[in-house]
Amino acid sequence: MTDKSPVLISVVVPTLNRPEPLARALDSLSAQRLPEGLGTEVVVIDNSRDGSARGTVDACIARNRLPIVYVLAPVPGVANARNAGVRAAQGRWIAFLDDDEEASPGWLACHVATLQATGADASFGPVVAKAEAGQLTPAFAAYFSRQLGRSDRADITDLSALLGTNNSVFDRGRCLDKAEVFDTSLNEVGGEDSLLLRQLADSGRRFAWTPGAEVIEWVPPKRMNWAYVRRRRFLSGQIRTFVHHKLMPPRWASVALWMGVGAAQAALEFAKAAIFLSFDRERAEIARSKAWGGLGKLFWGERFRPKLYGSGLVS
């Protein structure tokens, strides 16, 4: 160790009623191989009303001696939870890991190396989907995964619409310097991270790709069905459009563009689904899910948005 205090990176893990996945995520953080001069803290944001994650956190502290800050944020909402994590975090860098993800041992070290080498404001890594039980077909795995096909440390600011806070590290001072960086009007539907990334990109912040910073997303059986995929595709399509409406001032030309794209996408993919249905059910379902994504781009208004977080359904 040097005589300097280590640079601190805070890992924010929002959670809601997922004790076993949370324990797995925290164990993966305890196994991080950190370079000299880098310290870490884990900030668990329990978004339940009754503090149900407290026992899981205490058990992990006892098992791994992991430095964990536990914060109860009982007001439901995904943006509320992320904002509470940012407020509680003390690090120069703030990482986000979902409670159903498992970080590889070099996860943090790879992200920090990219940020230091490139001067980027945020780093993002790949997400590899695996089934908690049984096999995850390639069609489902593609939906739950994130692979961009860019080189190590490449600038991916132009791909901000394909990114999310899952598996990310931000320079706090340049990206997360407000009390509420995530828009709480999106508490129940999500998309708060997509909006933030759009705002950051528009303000000149740069994003880098770190393929070595891999995480696994463990997919439970209840998500491995086409009804779930269609619902999430619909919401993803909505986010693609309404992010431009949420900007200040709203970008109506972009809203109109994406609505047009959505209408064309829905028409084309529903037609493909009808053709495939008689001889290839999986390809038909893939096309249907893409069509629902198109419908989401078209019907993006608040009354059409499914409530998947907070007081709505847990995603």
QUIUR-V935559 format. One record per residue. D_CENTER is the distance of its C-alpha to the mean C-alpha in Angstrom with 2 decimals. Layout:
BEGIN
d_center=D_CENTER
d_center=D_CENTER
END
This chain:
BEGIN
d_center=33.53
d_center=34.54
d_center=36.14
d_center=33.23
d_center=30.60
d_center=27.37
d_center=24.51
d_center=21.89
d_center=18.16
d_center=16.29
d_center=13.37
d_center=11.73
d_center=10.91
d_center=10.76
d_center=12.67
d_center=14.84
d_center=17.68
d_center=16.36
d_center=18.97
d_center=19.19
d_center=15.57
d_center=15.32
d_center=18.53
d_center=17.37
d_center=14.32
d_center=16.83
d_center=19.45
d_center=17.39
d_center=17.01
d_center=20.75
d_center=21.45
d_center=20.04
d_center=22.77
d_center=22.90
d_center=25.35
d_center=28.23
d_center=27.60
d_center=23.99
d_center=23.38
d_center=20.39
d_center=19.60
d_center=17.02
d_center=16.21
d_center=15.55
d_center=15.03
d_center=16.80
d_center=16.23
d_center=19.19
d_center=22.58
d_center=24.56
d_center=22.78
d_center=22.23
d_center=20.05
d_center=22.90
d_center=24.78
d_center=21.97
d_center=21.40
d_center=25.18
d_center=25.65
d_center=23.18
d_center=24.96
d_center=28.25
d_center=27.27
d_center=25.59
d_center=26.67
d_center=23.15
d_center=23.03
d_center=20.83
d_center=20.80
d_center=20.45
d_center=19.79
d_center=20.51
d_center=18.89
d_center=20.71
d_center=20.11
d_center=17.61
d_center=14.48
d_center=10.76
d_center=11.75
d_center=14.71
d_center=12.96
d_center=10.83
d_center=14.12
d_center=16.11
d_center=14.24
d_center=14.94
d_center=18.48
d_center=19.16
d_center=17.97
d_center=20.96
d_center=19.72
d_center=20.24
d_center=16.79
d_center=13.71
d_center=11.02
d_center=7.86
d_center=7.73
d_center=6.88
d_center=10.44
d_center=10.68
d_center=10.06
d_center=13.10
d_center=13.48
d_center=16.46
d_center=19.35
d_center=19.14
d_center=15.44
d_center=16.06
d_center=19.38
d_center=18.17
d_center=15.62
d_center=18.41
d_center=20.97
d_center=19.19
d_center=18.89
d_center=22.53
d_center=23.85
d_center=22.40
d_center=22.26
d_center=18.87
d_center=17.00
d_center=13.56
d_center=12.71
d_center=10.04
d_center=10.77
d_center=11.07
d_center=9.64
d_center=12.79
d_center=13.15
d_center=16.11
d_center=17.89
d_center=18.76
d_center=22.13
d_center=23.95
d_center=22.86
d_center=19.88
d_center=21.53
d_center=20.51
d_center=19.80
d_center=17.20
d_center=15.80
d_center=15.29
d_center=13.13
d_center=10.70
d_center=10.87
d_center=10.05
d_center=13.41
d_center=14.66
d_center=18.23
d_center=18.74
d_center=20.89
d_center=20.16
d_center=19.45
d_center=19.66
d_center=18.79
d_center=15.89
d_center=16.03
d_center=17.41
d_center=14.33
d_center=12.06
d_center=11.76
d_center=10.20
d_center=7.37
d_center=4.02
d_center=3.83
d_center=3.00
d_center=6.68
d_center=8.01
d_center=11.34
d_center=13.00
d_center=16.72
d_center=17.22
d_center=20.44
d_center=19.40
d_center=15.98
d_center=15.69
d_center=19.37
d_center=19.57
d_center=19.89
d_center=17.34
d_center=14.94
d_center=12.66
d_center=14.81
d_center=16.00
d_center=17.50
d_center=14.18
d_center=14.03
d_center=14.83
d_center=13.26
d_center=9.77
d_center=9.27
d_center=9.81
d_center=7.22
d_center=8.84
d_center=12.08
d_center=11.79
d_center=11.17
d_center=14.08
d_center=16.14
d_center=15.73
d_center=16.67
d_center=19.55
d_center=20.77
d_center=21.21
d_center=18.37
d_center=17.74
d_center=14.79
d_center=15.68
d_center=14.75
d_center=15.30
d_center=15.93
d_center=17.40
d_center=14.31
d_center=13.31
d_center=11.43
d_center=12.36
d_center=10.47
d_center=13.42
d_center=14.03
d_center=16.63
d_center=19.67
d_center=19.06
d_center=16.20
d_center=18.41
d_center=20.34
d_center=20.60
d_center=20.72
d_center=17.15
d_center=16.06
d_center=18.20
d_center=16.82
d_center=13.18
d_center=14.71
d_center=16.69
d_center=13.92
d_center=12.09
d_center=15.59
d_center=16.15
d_center=13.24
d_center=14.69
d_center=17.94
d_center=17.53
d_center=15.56
d_center=18.96
d_center=20.80
d_center=18.93
d_center=19.86
d_center=23.12
d_center=25.33
d_center=23.87
d_center=24.04
d_center=26.04
d_center=26.91
d_center=23.30
d_center=22.91
d_center=26.10
d_center=25.11
d_center=21.93
d_center=23.97
d_center=26.52
d_center=24.12
d_center=22.84
d_center=26.45
d_center=27.42
d_center=24.46
d_center=25.24
d_center=28.93
d_center=28.60
d_center=26.21
d_center=28.21
d_center=31.30
d_center=29.93
d_center=28.96
d_center=32.54
d_center=33.98
d_center=31.99
d_center=32.48
d_center=36.01
d_center=35.38
d_center=31.70
d_center=29.68
d_center=26.40
d_center=26.60
d_center=27.49
d_center=24.43
d_center=22.17
d_center=24.07
d_center=23.86
d_center=20.07
d_center=20.07
d_center=22.72
d_center=20.67
d_center=18.01
d_center=21.05
d_center=22.21
d_center=19.00
d_center=19.63
d_center=23.16
d_center=22.81
d_center=20.13
d_center=22.15
d_center=21.30
d_center=23.74
d_center=21.99
d_center=18.47
d_center=17.66
d_center=16.72
d_center=14.01
d_center=13.22
d_center=15.71
d_center=19.12
d_center=17.98
d_center=16.89
d_center=14.34
d_center=11.81
END
